[in-house]
Amino acid sequence: MKNTLMKYLHIIEEQAAEVLQGKGADIDVINDAIHQSAGIILDVAEQLPDEDKLTTINYIKTGLNNYRNAIDNRDDFLLADCLYYEWREIIAIYIDALGE
């Protein structure tokens, strides 16, 4: 799981950089990375206490809503921000939570 999340983290970072450089992004790749990461994180959250589980669900829900908003508005800066400062951070937190 950790290695898979690390792969998706790398994809998110690459795609955010591409958007910021004005090169565009591969939305299919981003969609896959976000949805697969969210699935893994929610699976991990099932093992957490209820309060932490709810926090995780809220992070995912907010991240998905902000991602959809960026896509719907065709806003590259909002997309890059969402990828780098939301999804990158969400994934990184759960990579750390999985430990060694």
C-alpha positions as CSV (number, residue, x, y, z in Angstrom):
1,M,0.0,0.0,0.0
2,K,2.7,2.4,1.0
3,N,4.6,1.9,-2.3
4,T,1.4,2.4,-4.3
5,L,0.6,5.6,-2.5
6,M,4.2,6.8,-3.1
7,K,3.7,6.1,-6.8
8,Y,0.5,8.2,-6.8
9,L,2.2,11.0,-4.8
10,H,4.9,11.2,-7.5
11,I,2.2,11.3,-10.2
12,I,0.3,14.1,-8.4
13,E,3.6,16.1,-8.0
14,E,4.5,15.7,-11.7
15,Q,1.1,16.7,-12.9
16,A,1.0,19.7,-10.6
17,A,4.4,20.8,-12.0
18,E,3.2,20.3,-15.6
19,V,0.1,22.5,-14.9
20,L,2.2,25.2,-13.3
21,Q,4.6,25.2,-16.2
22,G,1.7,25.7,-18.6
23,K,2.2,22.3,-20.2
24,G,-1.3,21.1,-19.3
25,A,-2.1,17.9,-17.5
26,D,-3.2,14.4,-18.2
27,I,-6.7,14.5,-16.6
28,D,-7.1,10.7,-17.0
29,V,-3.8,10.1,-15.1
30,I,-4.8,12.6,-12.4
31,N,-8.3,11.1,-12.0
32,D,-6.8,7.6,-11.7
33,A,-4.2,8.7,-9.1
34,I,-6.7,10.6,-7.0
35,H,-9.4,7.9,-7.0
36,Q,-7.0,5.1,-6.4
37,S,-5.3,7.0,-3.6
38,A,-8.6,7.9,-2.0
39,G,-9.6,4.3,-2.1
40,I,-6.4,3.1,-0.4
41,I,-6.7,5.9,2.2
42,L,-10.3,5.1,3.0
43,D,-9.3,1.4,3.4
44,V,-6.6,2.5,5.9
45,A,-9.1,4.7,7.6
46,E,-11.3,1.8,8.4
47,Q,-8.7,0.7,11.0
48,L,-8.8,4.1,12.7
49,P,-10.9,5.3,15.7
50,D,-14.2,6.9,14.6
51,E,-13.0,10.5,15.1
52,D,-10.0,9.9,12.9
53,K,-12.1,8.0,10.3
54,L,-14.5,10.9,10.1
55,T,-11.6,13.4,9.7
56,T,-10.2,11.2,6.9
57,I,-13.5,11.1,5.1
58,N,-13.8,14.9,5.4
59,Y,-10.3,15.4,3.9
60,I,-11.1,13.1,1.0
61,K,-14.5,14.7,0.4
62,T,-13.1,18.3,0.5
63,G,-10.2,17.3,-1.8
64,L,-12.6,15.7,-4.3
65,N,-14.9,18.7,-4.3
66,N,-12.0,21.1,-4.8
67,Y,-10.6,19.0,-7.6
68,R,-14.0,18.8,-9.3
69,N,-14.4,22.6,-8.9
70,A,-11.0,23.2,-10.6
71,I,-11.8,20.9,-13.4
72,D,-15.3,22.3,-13.9
73,N,-13.9,25.8,-14.0
74,R,-10.9,24.9,-16.2
75,D,-8.7,26.8,-13.7
76,D,-5.1,25.7,-14.0
77,F,-3.9,27.5,-11.0
78,L,-6.7,26.1,-8.8
79,L,-6.0,22.7,-10.2
80,A,-2.3,22.9,-9.4
81,D,-3.1,24.2,-6.0
82,C,-5.5,21.4,-5.3
83,L,-3.1,18.8,-6.5
84,Y,0.0,20.1,-4.7
85,Y,-1.4,21.5,-1.5
86,E,-4.4,19.1,-0.9
87,W,-3.9,15.8,-2.6
88,R,-0.1,15.7,-2.2
89,E,-0.5,16.5,1.5
90,I,-3.3,14.0,2.0
91,I,-1.3,11.2,0.4
92,A,1.9,12.2,2.2
93,I,0.1,12.0,5.6
94,Y,-1.1,8.5,5.0
95,I,2.3,7.4,3.7
96,D,3.7,8.5,7.0
97,A,0.9,6.9,8.9
98,L,1.7,3.5,7.2
99,G,5.2,3.8,8.6
100,E,8.1,1.5,7.6
